[in-house]
Amino acid sequence: MSKRKSIPEAVRLRLWVASAGRCEFKGCNEYVWRNGLTLSEGNFADVAHIIASSEDGPRGNQDSEDAQVDFKNLMLLCKKCHKEIDDNPELYSASLLQAWKKEHENRIEIQTSYTGEIHESTILMFTVNIGDRQVPISLETVRAAMLPRYPVDLKGIRIKDSDFDKRVPYDQWMAFAKNKIERKIQRALEEGIDDQVVKHISVFAIAPMPLLMYLGKCIGDTVPTDIYQSHRDIKKTDSTWSWKDEKELSYIIRHEKKRDSKTILLKLEISDFISEDKYHQEEWEDANVYQITIPNPSPHCMSSRKSLENFAYSYRDLLNRIQKEHGKDCKIYILPAVPVSVAVQAGRALLPNKDPEIYVCEYYGGEIGFKTVLRLN
């Protein structure tokens, strides 16, 4: 058997730099230049072979000798994780470890490749119970979704309420929106957070549709903003809020019912259909009915930033068209069946001094159907 090769110092240095001195075992990420218990500094890492340095070692094969000093075959691991992978080679295949190494080093590359404030963002986390359901938002998934941006701090803007009752009357919806949302956003934008000006916002929000639209209205378009979408069907739980692909949705705009009326119903049918039996308020009997939809409405349809951007253009164009055809003295009632990101975007797209009166409705089911709960502008 040939003598085991010594790993060159240049290769070791490259590995330490590429891994940022952290264990590359997926989910560990331990900083290996420090004892996590005593905090004393030192080299607590192992340079581990993915394919063993000999054929009879863990994951060893005919390439073992050639791969002994190959950077691509080396992982920086804490001692516990090194023992874990070598004691259980049947669980940790070479292909799996190579994928983990690549994922870890790509993440470090992204996080360290950018400089300047342009890549910082203030996190805005907005959660309000939907009925009895309160959906938490994990900070880890938020940070993963934001890359290559990163948080200015972990505090950000937090708005949370777990006791909201959508059965309250219109004036209490308005009071909640103004006191819980508008004041908080206005204060953050005017005063900053810990004396730091808010220059960019990353929005992560789950709440009833009308409140999401009101949130978007309060943010407006004066501060650059990224809006994120929660994906219910995603398999990777650490990527719940990450955009999934570059698929672009195309939107269909229809004027379903043309009447000589100043009352406008605007149906946003993106995540579900809105049939006539869902809106039957007396004041809407003679309304003009407009629709923005997609070929197959679904809760899982919003998978890309581009689709959200395309919605903003279609929605803004339709608002302009409605005002041109019906005058600024018309009243628009929005009936939303949309993903959370679309609801926030719909609020952001409003122009305070241009648009007619715009109201948003909540769906109650049964004999009530949709009911007006908030005025947006």
C-alpha positions as CSV (number, residue, x, y, z in Angstrom):
1,M,0.0,0.0,0.0
2,S,1.4,3.4,-0.9
3,K,2.1,6.0,1.7
4,R,-0.7,8.4,2.5
5,K,-0.2,11.8,1.0
6,S,0.1,14.9,3.1
7,I,-2.5,17.6,2.4
8,P,-0.7,20.7,1.2
9,E,-1.0,23.8,3.4
10,A,-2.4,25.8,0.4
11,V,-5.3,23.3,0.1
12,R,-6.0,23.4,3.8
13,L,-6.1,27.2,3.8
14,R,-8.4,27.1,0.8
15,L,-10.7,24.8,2.7
16,W,-10.8,27.0,5.8
17,V,-11.5,30.0,3.7
18,A,-14.3,28.3,1.6
19,S,-16.0,26.9,4.7
20,A,-15.6,30.2,6.8
21,G,-14.1,28.1,9.5
22,R,-17.4,26.3,10.1
23,C,-18.4,22.6,10.1
24,E,-19.7,21.6,6.7
25,F,-22.0,18.9,8.0
26,K,-25.5,20.0,7.0
27,G,-27.2,21.5,10.0
28,C,-24.2,21.7,12.2
29,N,-22.3,24.9,11.1
30,E,-20.3,24.9,14.3
31,Y,-17.5,27.4,14.4
32,V,-14.4,25.2,14.7
33,W,-11.8,27.7,15.8
34,R,-13.3,27.9,19.2
35,N,-14.5,25.4,21.9
36,G,-18.2,25.9,22.0
37,L,-18.3,25.2,25.8
38,T,-15.2,26.9,27.2
39,L,-14.9,29.5,24.4
40,S,-11.2,28.9,24.3
41,E,-9.6,29.5,20.8
42,G,-7.8,26.8,18.9
43,N,-8.1,24.4,16.0
44,F,-11.0,22.1,16.9
45,A,-11.5,20.9,13.3
46,D,-10.7,17.9,11.2
47,V,-10.0,17.9,7.5
48,A,-12.1,14.9,6.5
49,H,-12.0,12.9,3.3
50,I,-15.3,12.3,1.5
51,I,-13.9,9.4,-0.4
52,A,-11.5,7.7,2.0
53,S,-7.8,8.0,1.6
54,S,-7.6,4.2,1.2
55,E,-10.0,1.8,-0.6
56,D,-10.9,0.0,2.6
57,G,-11.8,3.2,4.4
58,P,-15.3,4.9,4.6
59,R,-16.6,5.4,1.1
60,G,-13.2,4.3,-0.3
61,N,-12.9,3.1,-3.9
62,Q,-10.5,2.9,-6.7
63,D,-10.1,6.7,-6.8
64,S,-9.0,6.9,-3.1
65,E,-5.3,7.4,-3.7
66,D,-5.8,10.1,-6.4
67,A,-8.4,12.0,-4.3
68,Q,-6.3,12.1,-1.1
69,V,-5.3,15.8,-1.5
70,D,-8.0,16.9,-3.9
71,F,-9.8,20.0,-2.6
72,K,-13.1,18.7,-4.0
73,N,-12.8,15.6,-1.8
74,L,-12.2,17.4,1.5
75,M,-14.6,18.8,4.1
76,L,-13.9,20.8,7.1
77,L,-15.8,19.1,10.0
78,C,-16.0,19.4,13.7
79,K,-14.7,16.2,15.4
80,K,-18.1,14.9,16.3
81,C,-19.4,15.2,12.7
82,H,-16.2,13.6,11.3
83,K,-16.8,10.6,13.6
84,E,-20.5,10.5,12.6
85,I,-19.8,10.3,8.8
86,D,-17.0,7.7,9.1
87,D,-18.8,5.5,11.6
88,N,-21.9,5.5,9.4
89,P,-20.8,5.4,5.7
90,E,-24.0,3.7,4.7
91,L,-25.9,6.8,5.8
92,Y,-23.5,9.4,4.4
93,S,-22.6,8.6,0.8
94,A,-19.9,10.4,-1.1
95,S,-22.5,12.1,-3.3
96,L,-24.5,13.3,-0.3
97,L,-21.4,14.8,1.4
98,Q,-20.2,16.4,-1.8
99,A,-23.7,18.0,-2.2
100,W,-23.4,19.3,1.5
101,K,-19.9,20.7,0.9
102,K,-21.1,22.5,-2.3
103,E,-24.2,23.9,-0.6
104,H,-22.2,25.1,2.4
105,E,-19.4,26.7,0.4
106,N,-21.9,28.3,-2.1
107,R,-23.7,29.9,0.9
108,I,-20.5,31.3,2.3
109,E,-19.6,32.7,-1.1
110,I,-22.9,34.4,-1.5
111,Q,-22.8,35.9,2.0
112,T,-19.3,37.2,1.7
113,S,-19.2,38.4,-1.9
114,Y,-21.2,41.5,-1.5
115,T,-20.3,44.8,0.2
116,G,-22.1,48.0,1.0
117,E,-25.5,48.9,2.4
118,I,-27.3,48.1,-0.9
119,H,-27.4,44.4,0.2
120,E,-28.8,45.1,3.7
121,S,-32.6,45.0,4.3
122,T,-34.9,45.6,7.3
123,I,-37.1,42.5,8.0
124,L,-40.8,43.2,8.3
125,M,-42.6,40.2,9.9
126,F,-46.4,40.6,10.1
127,T,-48.5,37.8,11.5
128,V,-52.2,37.9,12.4
129,N,-54.3,34.9,13.2
130,I,-56.6,33.6,10.5
131,G,-59.6,32.3,12.5
132,D,-58.1,30.0,15.1
133,R,-54.9,29.5,13.2
134,Q,-51.7,31.3,14.0
135,V,-48.9,30.6,11.6
136,P,-45.4,31.3,12.9
137,I,-42.6,32.6,10.7
138,S,-39.2,31.1,11.3
139,L,-36.3,33.5,11.3
140,E,-34.0,30.8,9.8
141,T,-36.3,30.5,6.7
142,V,-36.5,34.3,6.5
143,R,-32.7,34.7,6.4
144,A,-32.4,31.9,3.8
145,A,-35.1,33.5,1.5
146,M,-33.4,36.9,1.6
147,L,-30.0,35.8,0.3
148,P,-28.0,37.5,-1.2
149,R,-29.5,40.3,1.0
150,Y,-29.0,40.0,4.7
151,P,-30.8,41.6,7.7
152,V,-29.6,45.0,9.0
153,D,-30.4,43.4,12.4
154,L,-32.6,40.6,13.7
155,K,-35.1,43.0,15.3
156,G,-36.6,44.6,12.3
157,I,-40.3,45.6,12.3
158,R,-42.5,43.1,14.1
159,I,-46.3,43.3,14.0
160,K,-48.1,40.4,15.6
161,D,-51.6,39.7,16.9
162,S,-53.1,36.3,17.8
163,D,-56.5,37.5,19.0
164,F,-57.9,39.2,16.0
165,D,-61.6,38.4,15.4
166,K,-62.7,39.0,11.8
167,R,-66.4,39.1,12.9
168,V,-65.9,42.6,14.4
169,P,-67.7,45.5,12.5
170,Y,-66.1,47.8,9.9
171,D,-65.0,50.5,12.4
172,Q,-63.1,47.9,14.5
173,W,-61.3,46.6,11.4
174,M,-60.3,50.2,10.6
175,A,-59.2,50.8,14.1
176,F,-57.1,47.7,14.1
177,A,-55.5,48.6,10.8
178,K,-54.7,52.2,11.8
179,N,-53.5,51.4,15.4
180,K,-51.7,48.1,14.8
181,I,-50.3,48.6,11.2
182,E,-50.3,52.1,10.0
183,R,-48.8,53.7,13.1
184,K,-46.1,51.1,13.4
185,I,-45.1,51.3,9.8
186,Q,-45.2,55.1,9.7
187,R,-43.1,55.4,12.9
188,A,-40.5,53.0,11.5
189,L,-40.2,54.8,8.1
190,E,-40.1,58.3,9.7
191,E,-37.9,57.6,12.8
192,G,-36.0,54.5,11.6
193,I,-35.1,51.6,13.9
194,D,-32.6,52.2,16.6
195,D,-31.8,55.5,14.9
196,Q,-31.0,53.7,11.6
197,V,-32.9,54.8,8.5
198,V,-35.0,52.1,6.8
199,K,-33.5,51.9,3.3
200,H,-34.9,48.6,2.1
201,I,-37.7,46.3,3.4
202,S,-38.1,42.5,3.1
203,V,-41.8,41.6,3.9
204,F,-42.8,38.2,5.4
205,A,-46.5,38.3,6.2
206,I,-49.4,35.9,7.0
207,A,-52.8,37.5,7.9
208,P,-56.3,38.0,6.5
209,M,-56.3,39.4,3.0
210,P,-57.7,42.8,3.8
211,L,-55.0,43.4,6.5
212,L,-52.3,42.3,4.1
213,M,-53.5,44.8,1.5
214,Y,-53.6,47.5,4.2
215,L,-50.0,46.6,5.2
216,G,-49.0,47.0,1.5
217,K,-50.7,50.4,1.3
218,C,-48.8,51.6,4.4
219,I,-45.5,50.5,3.0
220,G,-46.2,52.2,-0.3
221,D,-43.6,52.5,-3.0
222,T,-41.3,55.1,-1.4
223,V,-38.9,52.5,0.1
224,P,-37.5,49.7,-2.1
225,T,-39.3,46.5,-1.0
226,D,-39.1,42.8,-1.6
227,I,-42.2,40.7,-0.8
228,Y,-41.9,37.0,-0.1
229,Q,-44.4,34.2,-0.5
230,S,-45.0,31.2,1.9
231,H,-45.0,27.9,0.0
232,R,-47.2,25.3,1.6
233,D,-46.2,22.4,-0.6
234,I,-42.4,22.8,-0.5
235,K,-40.4,19.8,0.6
236,K,-37.4,21.7,2.0
237,T,-38.7,23.2,5.2
238,D,-35.8,25.5,5.5
239,S,-36.9,27.1,2.2
240,T,-40.5,27.8,3.0
241,W,-40.2,31.5,2.1
242,S,-37.7,31.2,-0.7
243,W,-38.9,31.9,-4.3
244,K,-38.9,28.5,-6.1
245,D,-38.4,29.1,-9.8
246,E,-38.5,31.6,-12.7
247,K,-42.0,30.5,-14.0
248,E,-44.0,33.6,-15.1
249,L,-47.8,33.7,-14.7
250,S,-49.8,35.5,-17.3
251,Y,-52.9,37.3,-16.2
252,I,-56.3,37.5,-17.8
253,I,-58.3,40.8,-17.4
254,R,-62.0,40.8,-18.0
255,H,-64.9,43.2,-17.7
256,E,-67.5,40.6,-16.8
257,K,-70.6,42.8,-16.4
258,K,-70.9,46.3,-18.0
259,R,-73.4,48.6,-16.4
260,D,-74.0,52.3,-16.1
261,S,-72.9,52.3,-12.4
262,K,-70.2,54.0,-10.3
263,T,-69.9,50.8,-8.2
264,I,-67.1,48.5,-9.3
265,L,-66.5,45.0,-8.0
266,L,-62.9,43.9,-8.7
267,K,-62.4,40.1,-8.4
268,L,-58.9,39.0,-7.9
269,E,-59.1,35.3,-8.7
270,I,-55.5,34.1,-8.4
271,S,-55.6,31.4,-5.7
272,D,-59.3,30.4,-6.1
273,F,-62.5,31.1,-8.1
274,I,-65.0,33.6,-6.9
275,S,-68.5,32.6,-8.1
276,E,-71.5,34.9,-8.1
277,D,-73.1,33.2,-5.0
278,K,-70.1,34.5,-3.0
279,Y,-71.0,38.2,-3.4
280,H,-74.6,39.2,-3.0
281,Q,-74.7,42.5,-1.0
282,E,-77.7,44.7,-2.1
283,E,-75.5,47.6,-3.0
284,W,-73.6,45.5,-5.5
285,E,-76.6,44.4,-7.6
286,D,-76.0,46.9,-10.4
287,A,-72.2,47.0,-10.1
288,N,-69.7,46.7,-12.9
289,V,-67.7,43.5,-12.4
290,Y,-64.0,43.3,-13.4
291,Q,-61.8,40.3,-13.0
292,I,-58.0,39.5,-12.9
293,T,-57.3,35.8,-13.0
294,I,-55.0,33.1,-14.3
295,P,-55.8,30.0,-16.4
296,N,-55.8,27.7,-13.3
297,P,-56.2,29.5,-10.0
298,S,-54.4,27.7,-7.2
299,P,-53.0,28.5,-3.7
300,H,-49.7,27.2,-5.0
301,C,-49.5,29.3,-8.1
302,M,-47.1,32.1,-7.0
303,S,-43.7,30.6,-7.3
304,S,-41.5,33.4,-8.7
305,R,-40.8,37.1,-8.2
306,K,-41.5,37.7,-11.9
307,S,-45.1,36.5,-11.5
308,L,-45.6,38.9,-8.6
309,E,-44.1,41.7,-10.7
310,N,-46.3,40.9,-13.6
311,F,-49.4,41.0,-11.3
312,A,-48.4,44.5,-10.2
313,Y,-48.3,45.8,-13.8
314,S,-51.6,44.1,-14.7
315,Y,-53.3,45.4,-11.6
316,R,-52.1,48.9,-11.9
317,D,-53.1,49.1,-15.6
318,L,-56.6,47.9,-14.7
319,L,-57.0,50.5,-11.9
320,N,-56.1,53.2,-14.4
321,R,-58.5,51.8,-17.0
322,I,-61.4,51.6,-14.4
323,Q,-60.9,55.3,-13.5
324,K,-60.7,56.3,-17.1
325,E,-64.0,54.5,-17.9
326,H,-66.0,55.3,-14.8
327,G,-64.4,58.5,-13.4
328,K,-62.6,59.2,-10.1
329,D,-65.9,59.4,-8.3
330,C,-66.5,55.7,-8.7
331,K,-66.0,53.3,-5.8
332,I,-64.0,50.1,-6.1
333,Y,-64.6,47.0,-3.9
334,I,-61.9,44.4,-4.1
335,L,-62.9,40.7,-3.6
336,P,-59.6,38.9,-3.0
337,A,-58.7,35.3,-3.5
338,V,-55.0,35.7,-3.7
339,P,-51.6,34.4,-2.3
340,V,-50.3,36.5,0.6
341,S,-47.6,38.2,-1.5
342,V,-50.2,39.3,-4.1
343,A,-52.3,40.9,-1.3
344,V,-49.4,42.9,-0.1
345,Q,-48.4,43.9,-3.6
346,A,-52.0,45.0,-4.3
347,G,-51.8,47.4,-1.4
348,R,-48.4,48.8,-2.5
349,A,-49.6,49.5,-6.0
350,L,-52.2,52.1,-4.9
351,L,-51.6,55.8,-5.6
352,P,-52.9,58.0,-2.7
353,N,-53.8,61.1,-4.7
354,K,-54.9,59.4,-8.0
355,D,-57.1,56.4,-7.3
356,P,-60.9,56.5,-6.6
357,E,-62.1,55.2,-3.2
358,I,-61.0,51.6,-2.8
359,Y,-62.4,49.2,-0.3
360,V,-61.4,45.6,0.4
361,C,-63.7,42.8,1.4
362,E,-63.4,39.7,3.6
363,Y,-65.1,36.4,2.8
364,Y,-67.4,35.1,5.6
365,G,-69.1,32.2,3.7
366,G,-72.8,31.3,3.8
367,E,-75.4,34.0,3.5
368,I,-73.0,36.8,4.1
369,G,-70.4,36.0,1.5
370,F,-68.0,38.9,0.9
371,K,-68.4,41.9,3.1
372,T,-66.7,45.3,3.1
373,V,-64.3,45.6,6.0
374,L,-61.6,48.2,5.2
375,R,-61.1,51.3,3.2
376,L,-57.6,51.3,1.7
377,N,-57.2,54.9,0.6
